Amino acid sequence: MKKMMMTMAAVLVAVASNAQVTEDFKPATTNQEGSEYPMVNSQRMVRARISAPDAKSVKLDIGGVKYDLVKDAEGVWTGESAPQDEGFHYYQLNIDGASVPDPGSKYYYGASRWGSGIDVPAADEEFYTVKNVPQGSVSEVYYYSTVTEKMRHCYVYLPAEYNQNPTKRFPVLYLQHGMGENETGWSAQGKTGIIMDNLIAAGKAVPFIIVMDNGLNAIPAHPDTTQQANPFGGFPGMGPRPQGQGGNRPQGMRPGGPQGGPQGGRPGGPRRGFGGFNGFQEVLLKDIIPMVEKNYRVIADTEHRALAGLSMGGMQTHMITLANPTKFAYVGMFSGGTFRTEELQDAKDFKNTNKVLFMSCGSKEPMGVDKAAEDLKALGINAHAYISPETAHEWQTWRRSLYQFAQLLFK
């Protein structure tokens, strides 16, 4: 009897849950051309569908949760997730225990593999929506690294004015991705070029170049054995993420930060996937910046040079700017922790050089950026804090962070 009552209760809950689904689903903007699924409704629920007649089980894996799909008579599986945070999310399908990309989605590099991604409509998405404004460009650039002794690859955003005004020189922002991502992230998931075109057209940001490189694929050919073995040791402000706030990742994967990485990192030596964390400083200073200053019309001085990054990229920014305090006048850490007052108390070169120190995070991943900014202001540093509302360790936090940070640069 008890078992029957529990079964009936489960059925009632399922019926009630289905009744609450608003049937206004629309194809996601991140779908492959001609693909109707996945879809998103006004409740921010994601609906997936795939034909798999011989499968025994199909699940939608998004936001750290796996949702069961239901098979119809034709062998087509359909189902929905719970409401998701606004913005971009990695996801995948799980078919009989195998995690695979959704053939209906475009593919993005995150969680250390190419896979599916979906943009959930946001109330503030206008700032990263393509508009009829002067369009800049994002180009792929290959160059030789004297540090790794290999060819490397980056993306460069040029504002529309770069080609319209062939004698003008521009400032540069070096902008880094997170763990499990690569140089494609800021342009594709982050919508960097769209955000900048809109800001510049609205007069909210000055035109500047953005260089987006790979912060992990930077292992020196002749490594310095004195470098810190554990790249996450000693970085402040990185508390554990609350349970249930996986927002951006398929279950068991963490974009932006590694497993056991910045969210409650554990001690130990280097592990697979950390290659080049420390080596990126050498590549940036010896290869990337010289390549950019040789090949592009840039203002090659400290006051017109910025470094920022998300999560791991924010921690690299922290490490590099502390070690090279007169190289960058503008510093940004997005979900990458904070600078501590004791680090900058006697850092005369940093304080004399820095014009803006920006720290941000999502409201669902508190990192104490507001308190840190107040403490740093007391030292005379122009510190800024931004907290993205109702987002966690995910691209909507970082899109908003770039939008805010870009308005402070080179003015």
C-alpha positions, 0 to 999 in steps of 0.5 A: 500500500505504501509503495502504491501511494508513493507511486501515485504521488510521483505520478501526481508530481510529474503531472503537475510539473508537466502542467507548469511547462509553458508551451512557447518554446522557440529554437535556440539562437545557437542552433545549427542552421535549419535545426528546430531543436534544442528549444527554449521557452519563456521560463528558460527551460531547455527542450531537447529532441533526438531520434535514437530508436534503439536507445534504452535511455537518453538524458539531457545533461545541462547545468550539472543535472541530467534530465530524462527524455521520453521516447515516442512510438517513432523512437524520438526522445524529447524532454525538458530541463528545469529553468536555467540561468540567463545566458550561455550554457554548455550541455550534452546528451547522454545516450545509454551512458555515453555523453555525446554532442547534440547534432542540433547545436553549434559546437563550442570549445569548453570543458576541454572538448568541442561540444554543444552550447545553448544561449538562454535569452536574457533580459539584458541581451541587447548589449551582445546582440548584433546591430546596424552599427559600424562593424569591427572584425575578428581575425585568426592569427598564426605566429611563431613562439620563441618560447614554445618553439612552435607555431601558435594561434590567437584571435584579434579584434580590430574596431571599425575605426582601425581600417577607416583611419589608417594613421591612427594607433590604438590601445590593446587589451589582452583578454584570456579564457578559463580552464577547459576553454581556449582562444576561441571562447571570448569571440564565440561564447563571449561575443566580444566583437559584438559587445565592443562594436555596440559599446563603441557605437554608443560612445561608451567605450573608446576603440581598442584592439583585443587579443585573445590567445591560448593561456594553457597551450604555452609549455616552454620548450626549455621550462624554468624548473623553478616555476611554481608546480601547483598553479592554483596555490596561493591565489586568494579569494577563491572559495568553494562554489555552493552546491547546485550552482553548476550553471554553465557545465555538463555534470562532472565538468567545470568550464572556466575552472578545473576540477578541484581548481579555483573552486576549492582547489586542492594542493598537489603537483601539476596535473594533466590539463594544466600545461602552460599555466605558468608558461603563458607569462613568458609567451605573453611577454616574449612573443604575443605582445612583441608580435602585436606591437610589430604587426598592428598600429598600437600605442606600445606603452604601459598606459595603453596596455591592459590585461584581463581574464576569466577564472583561470585567466583572471588568476593568470592576470593576477600572477602576471601583473604582480610579477610585472607591475609596470607592464599593464596599467589596466587589470581585470579579473572576472571570477578569478578571485581578488587582490589582497591589500597585503599584496599591494600595501607596499607595491609602489610600482603597481600603485604608481602604474595602475589606472584601473583594477577591476574585479567581478563575479556572479552573485551565485559565486560570491568571491568578496570582490566588493569588500576587496575593492573597498579595501584597495581604494583605501590604499589609493588604488582605483579599484572597481567591483562588479557583481553579475545578478543571478549568475554563477561561474558562467559566460553571462557573468563574463559577458557582463564583466567585459561590458563593464570593464571595457567602459573603464579602459583607456580614458 
